[in-house]
Amino acid sequence: MKAVVLAGGYATRLWPITKHRPKMFLPVGDKTVIDTIFEDLEADDRVSEVFVSTNERFAGAFEEYIDESSFEKPTLSVEDTSEEDEKFGVVGALAQLIDREEVDEDLVVIAGDNLISFDVGDFVDFFYEKNAPCLAAYDVGDKERAKAYGLVELDGDRVINFQEKPEDPKSTLVSIACYAIPAGDLPKFGEYLSGDNNPDEPGWFMQWLQQNGDLFAYTFDDAWFDIGTPQSYLDAVAWYLGGENYIHESATLTNTEVGTNVHVMADAVIEDSVLEESVVFPGAVIRNAELKNSIVDEETHIESLDLSNALIGAHSRLTNGQ
């Protein structure tokens, strides 16, 4: 079996934090988002290679990350795009990767910005039990939120209806961009695309598969985060920390009140301040300030300000009156 980790997005809703770094590298506790996926795939002996599908802009960052990591399976596979408007869609990118890398084995595909509470190995077990295309599904518990995803209706664990981004959701069980495709079904990517179908979201391809054959859903509880906005990232950090805090040993906190779910990274300096539900990147300096539900990028200086729901880019300088 081969695996693909989708890491080709530009994450514009998280700019400036992700303007010069892939959102998959955002830290969650002592790991990055993508580390949690790599760890599961690395531990599964059935997976022989992991293709990291990214764009030209971030190719260098991923190459360096893979080279410096302890993971042995990841291999970089670069899309031929460098701007958002040049992208030819996730399904198109997958079809090109399958051709480019000459993939002819069973394939598991996971979005690299997914933070999931289940072991990917359990999903692979389910896939081999069904011997048919599979997806992972999660109940988001809110019909308004469900409108943004592919909606799944089940009979047991068989998908009997799949609607991509429905206007009027009938349930709240959604597909989470974790898929498994048997080797024999890989040519269906080309068949789908040659039929002038939507190349953008893989949910459209899964809907087409369901309409033309068997499709099964692996459902799970606990937690899932699609990290695409500042709030979803903070929510993921809060879930991972579970009400605790993660303060790097090289960070310096003086006369500072730290609430819950606070992540402070290496060499940050925080003095005479209050932090709550926030993430502070390496080398940031915060003095006489109050931060709530905010993200502060590296080497940023904040002084004498109260900030809530703020997203502060790297190397910024914000002080009262300036």
Residue pairs with C-beta under 8 A, 6 or more apart in sequence:
1 46
1 47
1 48
1 105
1 106
1 107
1 108
1 124
2 47
2 48
2 49
2 50
2 51
2 101
2 103
2 105
2 106
2 107
2 108
3 41
3 47
3 49
3 50
3 51
3 73
3 107
3 108
3 109
3 110
4 50
4 51
4 52
4 53
4 77
4 94
4 97
4 107
4 108
4 109
4 110
5 24
5 34
5 37
5 38
5 41
5 50
5 51
5 52
5 53
5 74
5 110
5 111
5 112
6 53
6 90
6 93
6 94
6 109
6 110
6 111
6 112
6 177
7 22
7 24
7 34
7 52
7 53
7 54
7 58
7 62
7 112
7 113
8 53
8 54
8 55
8 79
8 81
8 87
8 90
8 93
9 23
9 113
10 18
10 55
10 57
10 83
10 84
11 18
11 22
11 23
11 113
11 228
12 18
12 84
13 228
13 229
13 230
14 23
14 26
14 228
14 229
14 230
14 233
14 311
15 313
16 297
16 311
16 313
16 314
17 23
17 26
17 230
17 295
17 297
17 311
17 313
18 26
19 313
20 314
21 58
21 61
22 34
22 54
22 58
22 61
22 62
22 112
23 33
23 113
23 227
23 228
23 233
24 32
24 33
24 34
24 112
24 113
25 32
25 33
25 34
25 61
25 65
26 32
26 33
26 227
26 233
27 263
27 265
27 279
28 36
28 115
28 236
28 237
28 240
29 237
29 240
29 241
29 246
29 263
30 246
31 39
33 112
33 113
33 114
33 115
33 227
33 236
34 112
36 115
36 116
37 110
37 112
37 114
37 116
37 120
38 50
38 69
38 71
38 73
38 74
39 71
40 119
40 120
40 121
41 47
41 50
41 73
41 108
41 120
42 50
42 71
42 72
42 73
43 121
44 120
44 121
44 124
46 124
47 73
47 108
47 124
48 73
48 105
49 73
49 75
50 71
50 73
50 74
50 75
51 74
51 75
51 76
51 77
51 97
51 101
51 103
52 62
52 66
52 74
52 75
52 76
52 77
52 112
53 77
53 78
53 79
53 93
53 94
53 97
54 62
54 76
54 77
54 78
54 79
55 78
55 79
55 81
55 82
55 87
56 78
56 79
56 80
56 81
56 82
57 82
57 83
59 76
59 78
62 76
63 76
66 74
66 75
66 76
77 97
77 100
77 101
79 87
79 88
79 93
79 96
81 87
81 88
87 93
88 96
88 199
89 198
89 199
89 200
89 201
90 199
90 200
90 201
90 202
91 189
91 192
91 193
91 197
91 198
91 199
91 200
91 201
91 202
91 204
91 205
92 193
92 199
94 109
94 189
94 202
95 189
95 190
95 193
97 103
98 107
98 186
98 189
103 186
104 183
104 186
105 183
106 127
106 180
106 181
106 182
106 183
107 180
107 181
107 183
107 186
108 120
108 123
108 124
108 127
108 178
108 179
108 180
108 181
109 177
109 178
109 179
109 180
109 181
109 202
110 120
110 177
110 178
110 179
111 176
111 177
111 178
111 226
113 226
113 227
113 228
114 176
114 177
114 178
114 224
114 225
114 226
114 227
115 223
115 224
115 225
115 227
115 236
115 239
115 240
116 136
116 176
116 178
116 220
116 223
116 224
117 220
117 221
117 222
117 223
117 224
118 136
118 220
118 222
120 178
122 218
123 134
123 136
123 178
123 180
123 218
124 180
126 134
126 216
126 218
127 134
127 180
127 218
130 157
130 214
130 216
131 182
132 182
132 213
132 214
132 215
132 216
133 179
133 180
133 181
133 182
133 185
133 206
133 209
133 213
133 214
133 215
133 216
134 179
134 180
134 215
134 216
134 217
134 218
135 152
135 159
135 175
135 176
135 178
135 179
135 180
135 206
135 215
135 216
135 217
135 218
136 175
136 176
136 178
136 179
136 217
136 218
136 219
136 220
137 152
137 154
137 173
137 174
137 175
137 176
137 217
137 218
137 219
137 220
138 173
138 174
138 176
138 219
138 220
138 224
139 172
139 173
139 174
139 219
139 221
140 146
140 149
140 172
140 173
140 174
141 172
142 172
143 169
143 171
143 172
145 172
146 166
146 169
146 171
146 172
146 173
146 174
147 165
147 166
147 167
147 169
148 165
149 165
149 174
149 175
149 176
149 203
150 162
150 163
150 164
150 165
150 174
150 175
150 201
150 203
150 206
150 207
151 161
151 162
151 163
151 164
151 166
151 169
151 170
151 171
151 173
151 174
151 175
152 159
152 161
152 162
152 171
152 173
152 174
152 175
152 217
153 159
153 160
153 161
153 162
153 170
153 171
153 173
154 160
154 173
154 217
154 219
157 216
157 217
157 218
157 219
158 214
158 215
158 216
158 217
159 210
159 215
159 216
159 217
160 210
161 210
162 175
162 203
162 206
162 207
162 210
162 211
162 215
163 169
163 207
164 198
164 201
164 203
164 204
164 207
165 201
165 203
173 217
173 219
175 203
175 206
175 217
176 224
176 226
177 202
177 203
177 226
179 202
179 206
181 188
185 209
188 209
188 212
189 205
192 205
192 208
193 199
197 204
197 205
197 208
198 204
206 215
209 215
223 239
225 232
225 233
225 235
225 236
225 239
226 232
227 233
227 236
230 295
230 309
230 311
231 293
233 279
233 295
234 261
234 277
234 278
234 279
234 293
234 295
237 261
237 263
237 279
238 260
238 261
238 277
241 260
241 261
241 262
241 263
243 260
243 261
244 260
244 261
245 258
245 260
245 261
245 262
245 263
245 264
246 262
246 263
246 264
247 253
247 258
247 262
247 263
247 264
248 264
248 265
248 266
248 267
248 268
248 282
250 266
250 267
251 264
251 265
251 266
251 267
251 268
251 269
251 270
251 280
252 268
252 269
252 270
253 264
253 270
253 271
254 270
254 271
254 272
255 271
255 272
256 270
256 271
256 272
256 273
256 274
256 275
257 273
257 274
257 275
258 275
259 274
259 275
259 276
259 277
260 276
260 277
261 276
261 277
262 275
262 276
262 277
262 278
262 279
262 280
263 278
263 279
263 280
264 270
264 275
264 280
265 279
265 280
265 281
265 282
265 284
265 298
266 282
266 283
267 282
267 283
268 280
268 281
268 282
268 283
268 284
268 285
268 286
269 284
269 285
269 286
269 287
270 280
270 284
270 285
270 286
270 287
271 286
271 287
271 288
272 287
272 288
273 286
273 287
273 288
273 289
273 290
273 291
274 289
274 290
274 291
275 286
275 290
275 291
275 292
276 291
276 292
276 293
277 292
277 293
278 291
278 292
278 293
278 294
278 295
278 296
279 294
279 295
279 296
280 286
280 291
280 296
281 295
281 296
281 297
281 298
281 300
281 314
282 298
282 299
283 298
283 299
284 296
284 297
284 298
284 299
284 300
284 301
284 302
285 300
285 301
285 302
285 303
286 296
286 302
286 303
287 302
287 303
287 304
288 303
288 304
289 302
289 303
289 304
289 305
289 306
289 307
290 305
290 306
290 307
291 302
291 307
291 308
291 310
292 307
292 308
292 309
293 308
293 309
294 307
294 308
294 309
294 310
294 311
294 312
295 310
295 311
295 312
296 302
296 310
296 312
297 312
297 313
297 314
297 315
297 316
298 314
298 315
299 314
299 315
300 312
300 313
300 314
300 315
300 316
300 317
300 318
301 316
301 317
301 318
301 319
302 312
302 316
302 318
302 319
303 318
303 319
303 320
304 319
304 320
305 318
305 319
305 320
312 318
